[in-house]
């Protein structure tokens, strides 16, 4: 049974800037002397009790998909006062890994290297072009072998595409970045994608949503291994939510799509977006563009991909988000200005599209403004 979780050490990591091939490079290394956090003696522990966390980073990797989870596991070591985790970055080929930001990572091992450390948890980091990657046979074979041998495995962000390419998500419940959730579901129809989840647990598989959700996933893994209290301490030290409120759709702009279809349909969509409080019944919209209601509804569904009513609701929610983000209007006022019958109708539509209530959404932006 899959669990959809809203938010779900080697030694501490030190990031050292070095020059590699004339470019700036970050080297993540293990450092027993981590200043005031822990003494060398406190970080010493029997090798057999240490769990190896391996993160596969492909060329073009999103740096935070790697560094974020590693920092969570490293802080868990500090809070535990022992090396509960041994951390490894794995590359698909020798040499530095060039990230999407241009910064380079020096891996701890390369696929094909002899490694005597059994991987406890294998994670695949994402990268902006993951959906277009075609991993070679060596990467696919390595993933299949090590996911089979590991206690658990998973992905951060778009790393799910690599696991899917290896056939490791077939029949599973997963999540990924909201912007590519539909694409993953269409490319791999046997995979059930929970686009609003922060992270999902399905058997030994763990998948995280976009980018920073990798921290939430890592924290959930720490909680599994070392307990709730220690995981809370890690969250406190890293200034992050222990359980992030809401899902990832609250961060998306998925409903704010550009007008689509033929020119008369785009004209109708632009009118809706500019006048969210107006009467946008099919009859009114059809008359505006000179079509019969039945013909307009059929064309809209065929060329835009949704019904006129669904597009109107999305446009109204998008308008409501903008007003709520300003922090100057209460939900009741927003409901009127955006064409919702009342605050209950706004709340239900907002929760469907964004995953949180209008009041919760507004609070975040009001707090930011203050």
C-alpha positions as CSV (number, residue, x, y, z in Angstrom):
1,X,0.0,0.0,0.0
2,X,1.5,3.3,-1.0
3,X,1.7,6.1,1.5
4,X,1.4,9.7,0.2
5,X,3.1,11.9,2.8
6,X,2.5,15.6,2.6
7,X,5.8,16.9,3.7
8,X,7.6,13.6,4.7
9,X,26.1,10.5,8.4
10,X,29.4,9.4,7.4
11,X,30.6,12.6,9.0
12,X,29.3,16.1,8.5
13,X,29.8,17.5,5.0
14,X,32.1,20.4,4.3
15,X,31.8,22.1,0.9
16,X,35.2,23.2,-0.4
17,X,35.6,25.4,-3.4
18,X,38.4,24.3,-5.7
19,X,39.4,24.8,-9.3
20,X,38.8,22.0,-11.7
21,X,39.6,22.4,-15.4
22,X,39.5,26.2,-15.0
23,X,36.0,26.2,-13.6
24,X,34.7,26.6,-10.1
25,X,34.1,23.3,-8.4
26,X,32.4,22.3,-5.1
27,X,33.9,19.3,-3.4
28,X,31.7,17.6,-0.8
29,X,34.0,15.9,1.6
30,X,33.7,14.2,5.0
31,X,35.2,16.2,7.9
32,X,35.4,14.8,11.4
33,X,36.4,18.2,12.8
34,X,33.0,20.0,12.4
35,X,33.7,22.9,14.8
36,X,31.3,23.3,17.7
37,X,28.8,20.7,16.5
38,X,30.6,17.6,17.6
39,X,33.9,16.2,18.6
40,X,35.9,13.6,16.8
41,X,35.2,11.2,19.6
42,X,31.4,11.7,19.4
43,X,31.4,11.0,15.7
44,X,33.2,7.6,16.0
45,X,31.1,4.5,15.7
46,X,31.4,0.9,14.6
47,X,31.4,0.5,10.9
48,X,28.7,-2.2,10.8
49,X,26.1,0.2,12.2
50,X,26.6,2.9,9.6
51,X,24.2,3.1,6.7
52,X,25.5,4.1,3.3
53,X,23.5,6.7,1.5
54,X,24.3,6.9,-2.2
55,X,23.0,9.6,-4.5
56,X,23.4,9.1,-8.2
57,X,24.1,12.5,-9.9
58,X,23.9,12.6,-13.7
59,X,25.4,15.4,-15.8
60,X,23.3,18.5,-15.5
61,X,22.1,17.5,-12.0
62,X,20.2,20.1,-9.9
63,X,22.7,20.9,-7.2
64,X,20.1,21.2,-4.4
65,X,18.8,17.7,-5.2
66,X,22.1,16.4,-4.1
67,X,23.3,18.9,-1.4
68,X,19.9,19.2,0.3
69,X,19.4,15.6,1.3
70,X,23.1,15.2,2.1
71,X,22.9,18.1,4.6
72,X,19.9,16.5,6.3
73,X,21.7,13.2,6.7
74,X,24.9,15.0,7.8
75,X,23.0,16.9,10.5
76,X,21.4,13.6,11.6
77,X,24.9,12.4,12.3
78,X,25.6,15.5,14.4
79,X,22.3,15.1,16.4
80,X,22.9,11.4,16.9
81,X,26.5,12.0,18.0
82,X,27.7,9.2,15.8
83,X,28.2,8.4,12.2
84,X,24.8,6.9,11.5
85,X,25.2,7.6,7.8
86,X,28.0,7.3,5.3
87,X,27.4,9.6,2.4
88,X,28.4,8.9,-1.3
89,X,27.9,10.8,-4.5
90,X,27.9,8.4,-7.5
91,X,28.7,9.5,-11.1
92,X,27.9,7.8,-14.3
93,X,31.4,8.5,-15.8
94,X,34.8,9.5,-14.5
95,X,35.6,13.2,-13.7
96,X,33.6,16.0,-12.2
97,X,29.8,16.2,-12.6
98,X,28.8,19.5,-14.1
99,X,25.6,20.6,-12.5
100,X,22.8,22.7,-14.1
101,X,24.2,25.8,-12.4
102,X,27.7,25.1,-14.0
103,X,29.2,24.3,-10.6
104,X,31.0,20.9,-10.5
105,X,30.8,18.1,-8.0
106,X,33.6,15.6,-7.4
107,X,32.0,12.1,-7.0
108,X,33.0,9.6,-4.4
109,X,32.6,6.7,-6.9
110,X,31.8,6.0,-10.5
111,X,29.5,3.4,-11.8
112,X,31.7,0.4,-12.5
113,X,34.1,1.0,-9.6
114,X,34.6,-1.7,-7.1
115,X,32.9,-0.7,-3.9
116,X,32.7,-2.9,-0.8
117,X,30.2,-0.7,1.0
118,X,26.6,-2.1,0.7
119,X,24.2,0.6,-0.2
120,X,21.4,1.0,2.3
121,X,19.5,3.8,0.5
122,X,20.0,4.7,-3.1
123,X,18.5,8.0,-4.4
124,X,18.6,9.4,-7.9
125,X,18.9,13.2,-8.1
126,X,17.0,15.1,-10.7
127,X,18.1,17.5,-13.4
128,X,16.2,20.0,-15.6
129,X,16.5,17.8,-18.7
130,X,15.9,14.4,-17.0
131,X,12.9,13.7,-19.2
132,X,15.1,13.9,-22.3
133,X,17.9,11.8,-20.9
134,X,18.6,8.4,-22.3
135,X,20.8,6.6,-19.7
136,X,23.1,4.0,-21.2
137,X,23.0,0.3,-20.4
138,X,25.6,0.6,-17.7
139,X,23.5,3.1,-15.7
140,X,20.4,1.1,-16.2
141,X,22.1,-2.2,-15.1
142,X,23.7,-0.4,-12.1
143,X,20.3,1.0,-11.0
144,X,18.5,-2.3,-11.4
145,X,21.2,-4.2,-9.5
146,X,21.6,-1.8,-6.6
147,X,17.9,-1.0,-6.1
148,X,17.4,-4.8,-5.8
149,X,20.2,-5.1,-3.2
150,X,19.4,-1.9,-1.2
151,X,17.0,-1.7,1.7
152,X,15.2,1.2,0.0
153,X,15.6,3.4,-3.0
154,X,14.0,6.4,-4.6
155,X,14.4,9.7,-6.4
156,X,14.4,13.5,-5.8
157,X,12.4,15.7,-8.3
158,X,12.9,14.5,-11.9
159,X,15.2,11.7,-10.9
160,X,12.0,9.6,-11.1
161,X,12.4,9.6,-14.9
162,X,15.7,7.6,-14.6
163,X,14.1,5.1,-12.3
164,X,11.1,4.8,-14.7
165,X,13.5,4.3,-17.7
166,X,15.0,1.4,-15.8
167,X,11.5,-0.1,-15.2
168,X,11.8,0.4,-11.5
169,X,8.5,2.4,-11.1
170,X,6.2,0.0,-13.0
171,X,3.0,-0.5,-11.0
172,X,4.2,2.0,-8.3
173,X,2.8,5.1,-6.8
174,X,5.2,8.0,-7.1
175,X,5.6,11.8,-7.2
176,X,7.9,14.1,-9.0
177,X,8.1,17.9,-9.8
178,X,4.6,19.2,-10.5
179,X,5.7,20.7,-13.8
180,X,6.5,17.3,-15.3
181,X,4.1,15.1,-13.4
182,X,1.7,14.8,-16.4
183,X,4.6,14.0,-18.7
184,X,5.9,11.2,-16.4
185,X,2.4,9.7,-16.2
186,X,1.9,9.8,-20.0
187,X,5.3,8.4,-20.7
188,X,4.9,5.6,-18.2
189,X,1.2,4.7,-18.0
190,X,1.7,1.9,-15.5
191,X,3.1,4.4,-13.0
192,X,0.6,6.2,-10.7
193,X,1.8,9.8,-10.2
194,X,0.5,11.8,-7.2
195,X,1.3,15.3,-8.5
196,X,0.4,17.2,-5.3
197,X,2.4,15.0,-2.9
198,X,5.6,16.3,-1.3
199,X,6.9,12.7,-1.1
200,X,5.4,9.2,-1.5
201,X,6.3,5.9,0.1
202,X,5.4,2.7,-1.7
203,X,7.1,-0.4,-0.3
204,X,10.9,0.1,-0.4
205,X,10.4,3.0,-2.9
206,X,10.5,6.6,-1.8
207,X,10.0,9.5,-4.2
208,X,10.1,13.3,-3.6
209,X,8.5,16.2,-5.4
210,X,10.4,19.1,-6.8
211,X,13.8,20.2,-5.7
212,X,13.5,21.3,-2.0
213,X,11.1,18.3,-1.4
214,X,14.3,16.2,-1.3
215,X,15.0,17.7,2.1
216,X,11.5,16.6,3.3
217,X,12.1,13.1,2.0
218,X,15.6,12.9,3.6
219,X,14.1,14.0,6.9
220,X,11.4,11.4,6.7
221,X,14.1,8.7,6.1
222,X,15.9,10.0,9.2
223,X,12.7,9.7,11.2
224,X,12.4,6.1,10.0
225,X,15.9,5.3,11.0
226,X,16.6,7.4,14.1
227,X,13.2,8.4,15.5
228,X,10.9,11.3,15.6
229,X,12.6,13.3,18.2
230,X,16.0,13.3,16.5
231,X,14.4,14.2,13.2
232,X,12.7,17.1,14.8
233,X,16.0,18.3,16.1
234,X,17.4,18.0,12.5
235,X,14.6,20.1,11.2
236,X,15.1,22.7,13.9
237,X,18.8,23.0,13.2
238,X,18.2,23.3,9.4
239,X,15.3,25.8,9.9
240,X,12.8,23.7,7.9
241,X,9.4,22.3,8.5
242,X,9.3,19.0,10.2
243,X,6.1,18.3,8.3
244,X,5.6,20.8,5.5
245,X,2.0,22.0,5.4
246,X,0.0,21.3,2.2
247,X,1.3,19.7,-1.0
248,X,3.4,21.0,-3.9
249,X,0.6,22.4,-6.0
250,X,0.5,25.5,-3.8
251,X,3.9,26.4,-5.4
252,X,2.8,25.6,-9.0
253,X,1.6,27.9,-11.7
254,X,0.2,25.0,-13.6
255,X,-3.3,26.6,-14.0
256,X,-1.9,29.8,-15.5
257,X,-1.6,28.5,-19.0
258,X,-1.5,30.6,-22.1
259,X,-4.6,30.7,-24.4
260,X,-4.8,27.7,-26.7
261,X,-6.8,26.7,-29.7
262,X,-8.0,28.7,-32.7
263,X,-8.2,32.5,-32.5
264,X,-11.9,32.7,-31.5
265,X,-11.2,30.3,-28.5
266,X,-8.1,32.3,-27.5
267,X,-10.2,35.5,-27.6
268,X,-12.7,33.9,-25.2
269,X,-9.9,32.8,-22.9
270,X,-8.3,36.2,-22.8
271,X,-11.7,37.7,-21.9
272,X,-12.2,35.3,-19.1
273,X,-8.7,36.0,-17.6
274,X,-9.2,39.7,-17.8
275,X,-12.8,39.6,-16.4
276,X,-12.9,36.7,-13.9
277,X,-16.0,38.1,-12.1
278,X,-18.2,38.2,-15.3
279,X,-20.8,35.7,-16.3
280,X,-18.9,33.1,-18.2
281,X,-21.6,30.6,-19.1
282,X,-21.1,28.6,-22.3
283,X,-24.1,30.5,-23.8
284,X,-22.5,33.9,-23.0
285,X,-19.0,33.0,-24.2
286,X,-20.3,31.4,-27.4
287,X,-22.4,34.5,-28.2
288,X,-19.3,36.6,-27.6
289,X,-17.3,34.8,-30.3
290,X,-20.2,34.2,-32.7
291,X,-20.7,30.5,-32.3
292,X,-23.6,28.3,-31.1
293,X,-23.2,27.1,-27.5
294,X,-23.0,23.5,-28.6
295,X,-20.4,24.1,-31.2
296,X,-18.4,26.4,-28.9
297,X,-18.3,23.8,-26.1
298,X,-17.3,21.0,-28.5
299,X,-14.5,23.0,-30.1
300,X,-13.2,24.2,-26.7
301,X,-13.0,20.7,-25.3
302,X,-11.3,19.4,-28.4
303,X,-8.7,22.2,-28.9
304,X,-8.0,23.4,-25.4
305,X,-8.2,20.1,-23.7
306,X,-10.7,21.0,-20.9
307,X,-14.3,22.1,-20.7
308,X,-15.1,25.9,-20.7
309,X,-16.3,25.6,-17.1
310,X,-13.0,24.0,-16.0
311,X,-11.0,26.7,-17.7
312,X,-13.1,29.4,-16.1
313,X,-12.5,27.9,-12.7
314,X,-8.8,27.7,-13.3
315,X,-8.7,31.3,-14.4
316,X,-10.7,32.4,-11.4
317,X,-8.4,30.5,-9.0
318,X,-5.3,32.1,-10.7
319,X,-6.9,35.6,-10.3
320,X,-7.6,34.7,-6.6
321,X,-4.0,33.7,-6.0
322,X,-2.8,37.0,-7.2
323,X,-5.2,39.0,-5.0
324,X,-4.4,36.8,-2.0
325,X,-0.6,37.2,-2.5
326,X,-1.0,41.0,-2.3
327,X,-2.2,40.4,1.3
328,X,-4.6,43.4,1.0
329,X,-7.9,41.5,0.5
330,X,-9.7,39.0,2.7
331,X,-11.0,35.8,1.1
332,X,-14.6,37.1,1.2
333,X,-13.5,40.1,-1.0
334,X,-11.5,37.9,-3.3
335,X,-14.4,35.6,-3.8
336,X,-16.6,38.5,-5.1
337,X,-13.9,40.0,-7.3
338,X,-13.0,36.7,-8.9
339,X,-16.5,35.5,-9.7
340,X,-17.1,32.9,-7.0
341,X,-20.6,32.7,-5.6
342,X,-19.3,32.8,-2.0
343,X,-16.3,32.0,0.2
344,X,-17.2,28.3,0.4
345,X,-17.2,28.0,-3.4
346,X,-13.8,29.8,-3.5
347,X,-12.4,27.6,-0.7
348,X,-13.4,24.3,-2.5
349,X,-12.1,25.4,-5.9
350,X,-8.9,26.8,-4.3
351,X,-8.3,23.5,-2.4
352,X,-8.7,21.5,-5.6
353,X,-6.2,23.5,-7.6
354,X,-3.7,24.7,-4.9
355,X,-4.0,22.1,-2.2
356,X,-4.5,24.6,0.7
357,X,-7.3,27.0,1.7
358,X,-7.3,30.6,0.7
359,X,-6.8,31.7,4.3
360,X,-3.7,29.5,4.7
361,X,-2.3,30.7,1.3
362,X,-2.8,34.4,2.2
363,X,-1.2,34.0,5.6
364,X,2.1,33.0,4.0
365,X,2.3,36.1,1.9
366,X,1.0,38.5,4.6
367,X,3.8,37.1,6.9
368,X,6.4,37.6,4.2
369,X,5.2,41.2,3.8
370,X,5.5,41.8,7.5
